[in-house]
């Protein structure tokens, strides 16, 4: 049965419903598909789709999020590809969309992440399970005891050059959700900054993410040399940036972080 759905870019896609051969090209959305029970339907994932480990070991890998193997995707003959505006390259997605139904998410906020999960449930025939996951996340974040003090925070995702997150990102939305303030909220997307600029921003707390750049203890010392009074911590990047079902785990993680 053919059905038409809209994606988060406002595009309409027609798919065979329910889809039987799904490819996910976004790690956090891959994990969502697993939690929706789509073991048999998902036929391809990227090399960065590390959760669940069983899929990472056994599912066909179709390249990286920004370097998709188009020929391998063609060979798998998907009836649905689930992508993301930011994490995938526009030219590759447009090429795939000429041949296959491609549903694209666009996420900067927690409500948009919840919307994505509900719609993915809708287009894969797993609406009930998707709503259960969304309800659990909404309840968890509603009951979260947010930070008692709105600390001024800088969050870094890359080194050499140092890259942080602007206000129009999902990570910044998560920082705000737990009651902190992103000192780079006025910037767009992922600006490059230097440590002198960071010093002028004078954050109370600096968070160094585990991904996409794997920050280590030595980087804490580099920041502390410039900001001796700042609290500098290594944090699990998945808890701040994975906008799928992993947010269920992020609730307890965030609660512990703001104690």
C-alpha positions as CSV (number, residue, x, y, z in Angstrom):
1,X,0.0,0.0,0.0
2,X,1.4,3.4,-1.0
3,X,1.2,6.2,1.5
4,X,2.4,9.8,1.5
5,X,4.2,11.4,4.4
6,X,5.8,14.8,5.0
7,X,9.3,15.1,6.4
8,X,10.8,17.8,8.6
9,X,12.0,19.8,5.6
10,X,8.4,20.0,4.3
11,X,9.0,17.5,1.6
12,X,6.4,14.9,0.7
13,X,7.6,11.3,0.1
14,X,5.6,8.4,-1.1
15,X,6.5,5.0,0.4
16,X,5.3,1.4,0.4
17,X,3.7,1.1,3.8
18,X,4.8,-0.3,6.0
19,X,8.4,-0.2,4.7
20,X,10.2,-3.5,4.6
21,X,13.8,-2.4,3.7
22,X,15.0,0.6,5.7
23,X,18.4,2.3,5.6
24,X,19.4,4.7,8.3
25,X,22.2,7.1,7.7
26,X,22.1,8.8,11.1
27,X,23.4,7.1,14.3
28,X,20.9,8.4,16.8
29,X,18.0,7.6,14.5
30,X,19.4,4.1,13.9
31,X,19.3,3.4,17.6
32,X,15.7,4.6,17.6
33,X,14.8,2.1,14.8
34,X,16.2,-0.6,17.0
35,X,14.2,0.5,20.0
36,X,11.1,0.5,17.8
37,X,11.6,-3.2,17.1
38,X,12.6,-2.9,13.5
39,X,15.3,-5.7,13.6
40,X,14.3,-7.3,10.3
41,X,13.4,-4.2,8.4
42,X,16.7,-2.3,8.8
43,X,19.1,-3.5,6.1
44,X,21.8,-0.8,6.2
45,X,23.5,1.6,8.6
46,X,26.5,3.8,8.7
47,X,29.9,3.0,10.2
48,X,29.2,5.5,12.9
49,X,25.9,3.7,14.0
50,X,27.6,2.1,17.1
51,X,24.3,1.5,19.0
52,X,23.1,-1.2,19.3
53,X,26.4,-3.1,19.2
54,X,24.6,-6.1,17.7
55,X,23.6,-4.1,14.7
56,X,27.0,-2.4,14.4
57,X,28.5,-5.9,14.2
58,X,26.0,-7.5,11.8
59,X,24.2,-4.9,9.7
60,X,25.4,-3.9,6.2
61,X,27.5,-0.7,6.5
62,X,26.9,1.8,3.8
63,X,29.7,4.3,4.5
64,X,29.9,7.3,6.8
65,X,27.2,9.9,7.5
66,X,28.9,12.4,5.1
67,X,30.5,9.8,2.7
68,X,27.7,7.4,1.8
69,X,28.4,4.5,-0.5
70,X,25.7,5.3,-3.0
71,X,26.3,2.1,-5.0
72,X,26.0,-0.1,-1.9
73,X,22.8,1.7,-1.0
74,X,21.4,1.0,-4.5
75,X,22.3,-2.7,-4.2
76,X,20.2,-2.9,-1.0
77,X,17.2,-1.5,-2.8
78,X,15.7,0.3,0.2
79,X,12.0,1.3,0.3
80,X,12.8,4.0,2.9
81,X,16.0,6.0,3.8
82,X,16.0,8.0,7.0
83,X,18.4,10.9,7.0
84,X,19.1,14.3,8.7
85,X,19.7,17.7,7.2
86,X,22.8,18.5,9.3
87,X,24.5,15.1,9.6
88,X,24.3,14.1,5.9
89,X,25.6,15.8,2.8
90,X,22.9,17.6,0.8
91,X,24.2,16.5,-2.6
92,X,24.3,12.8,-1.7
93,X,20.8,12.9,-0.2
94,X,19.4,14.7,-3.3
95,X,21.0,12.0,-5.5
96,X,19.4,9.2,-3.4
97,X,16.1,11.0,-3.4
98,X,15.9,10.7,-7.2
99,X,15.7,6.9,-6.8
100,X,14.4,6.2,-3.3
101,X,12.0,7.7,-0.7
102,X,14.2,9.7,1.7
103,X,12.7,11.1,4.9
104,X,14.8,13.9,6.4
105,X,14.8,15.2,9.9
106,X,15.8,18.7,11.0
107,X,16.3,19.1,14.7
108,X,17.5,22.0,16.9
109,X,15.3,21.5,19.9
110,X,13.9,18.9,22.3
111,X,10.3,19.3,21.0
112,X,11.6,18.7,17.4
113,X,13.4,15.6,18.6
114,X,10.2,14.3,20.1
115,X,8.3,15.1,16.9
116,X,10.9,13.2,14.9
117,X,10.4,10.1,17.0
118,X,6.6,10.2,16.6
119,X,6.8,10.7,12.9
120,X,9.4,7.9,12.4
121,X,7.0,5.7,14.4
122,X,4.2,6.7,12.1
123,X,6.1,6.0,8.8
124,X,7.5,2.7,10.0
125,X,4.2,1.3,11.4
126,X,5.5,1.4,15.0
127,X,3.5,4.4,16.2
128,X,2.5,2.9,19.5
129,X,6.0,2.1,20.6
130,X,7.3,5.5,19.4
131,X,4.6,7.2,21.6
132,X,5.7,5.1,24.6
133,X,9.3,6.3,24.1
134,X,8.2,9.9,23.7
135,X,6.0,9.7,26.8
136,X,8.9,8.3,28.9
137,X,11.2,11.1,27.7
138,X,8.7,13.9,28.3
139,X,8.0,12.6,31.8
140,X,11.7,12.3,32.6
141,X,12.5,15.8,31.5
142,X,9.4,17.2,33.1
143,X,10.5,15.7,36.5
144,X,14.2,16.7,36.0
145,X,15.4,18.9,38.8
146,X,17.1,21.6,36.8
147,X,20.3,23.4,37.9
148,X,19.8,25.6,41.0
149,X,22.2,28.2,39.5
150,X,22.1,29.1,35.8
151,X,25.8,28.5,35.2
152,X,27.4,30.1,32.2
153,X,28.6,27.2,30.0
154,X,30.9,26.7,27.0
155,X,30.6,23.3,25.2
156,X,33.3,22.1,22.8
157,X,33.0,19.6,20.1
158,X,36.3,19.9,18.2
159,X,40.0,20.7,18.7
160,X,42.5,22.4,16.5
161,X,40.5,24.5,15.7
162,X,38.4,24.8,18.9
163,X,34.8,24.5,17.9
164,X,31.8,25.2,20.1
165,X,28.0,25.2,19.7
166,X,25.8,28.2,18.9
167,X,22.2,28.7,20.0
168,X,20.5,27.1,17.0
169,X,21.8,23.6,17.9
170,X,20.2,20.6,19.7
171,X,23.2,20.6,22.1
172,X,22.5,24.2,23.1
173,X,18.8,23.3,23.5
174,X,19.8,20.6,26.0
175,X,22.1,23.0,27.9
176,X,19.1,25.3,28.3
177,X,16.8,22.5,29.2
178,X,18.8,21.6,32.2
179,X,19.0,25.2,33.4
180,X,22.4,26.4,32.2
181,X,23.3,29.2,29.8
182,X,25.3,28.7,26.7
183,X,27.8,31.6,26.5
184,X,27.9,31.2,22.7
185,X,24.1,31.3,22.4
186,X,24.3,34.3,20.1
187,X,26.5,32.4,17.6
188,X,25.2,30.2,14.8
189,X,25.7,26.5,14.4
190,X,29.4,25.5,15.2
191,X,31.7,28.5,15.3
192,X,35.4,28.3,15.5
193,X,36.8,30.2,18.5
194,X,40.2,30.7,20.2
195,X,41.1,30.4,23.8
196,X,41.4,34.2,24.1
197,X,37.8,34.6,23.0
198,X,36.8,31.9,25.5
199,X,38.7,33.8,28.2
200,X,36.7,36.9,27.4
201,X,33.4,35.0,27.6
202,X,34.6,33.8,31.1
203,X,32.4,30.7,31.5
204,X,32.0,29.1,34.9
205,X,31.8,25.7,33.3
206,X,33.5,24.3,30.3
207,X,32.3,20.9,28.9
208,X,34.5,18.9,26.6
209,X,32.5,16.4,24.6
210,X,33.5,12.8,23.9
211,X,32.4,13.2,20.3
212,X,32.9,14.0,17.5
213,X,36.3,14.9,18.9
214,X,37.4,12.6,21.7
215,X,38.6,15.1,24.3
216,X,40.9,13.8,27.0
217,X,42.4,15.0,30.4
218,X,45.2,16.8,28.6
219,X,42.7,19.2,27.1
220,X,41.3,20.0,30.5
221,X,44.8,21.3,31.4
222,X,44.9,23.4,28.3
223,X,41.7,25.1,29.2
224,X,42.6,25.5,32.9
225,X,45.8,27.3,31.9
226,X,43.7,30.1,30.4
227,X,40.7,29.8,32.8
228,X,42.1,28.7,36.2
229,X,38.8,29.4,38.0
230,X,36.6,27.5,35.6
231,X,35.2,24.1,36.2
232,X,36.3,22.0,33.2
233,X,34.8,18.5,32.7
234,X,34.7,15.7,30.1
235,X,31.2,14.8,29.2
236,X,29.4,12.1,27.2
237,X,28.6,13.7,23.9
238,X,25.9,11.2,23.1
239,X,23.8,12.4,26.0
240,X,23.9,16.0,24.6
241,X,23.6,15.4,20.9
242,X,21.8,12.1,20.2
243,X,18.2,13.2,19.6
244,X,16.6,9.7,19.5
245,X,15.7,7.1,22.1
246,X,19.0,7.6,23.9
247,X,17.4,10.6,25.5
248,X,15.9,8.2,27.9
249,X,19.4,7.6,29.3
250,X,20.2,11.3,29.1
251,X,17.7,12.1,31.8
252,X,19.6,10.4,34.6
253,X,22.9,11.6,33.2
254,X,21.8,15.2,33.1
255,X,20.3,14.9,36.6
256,X,23.6,13.8,38.0
257,X,25.5,16.5,36.1
258,X,23.5,19.4,37.6
259,X,23.6,18.2,41.2
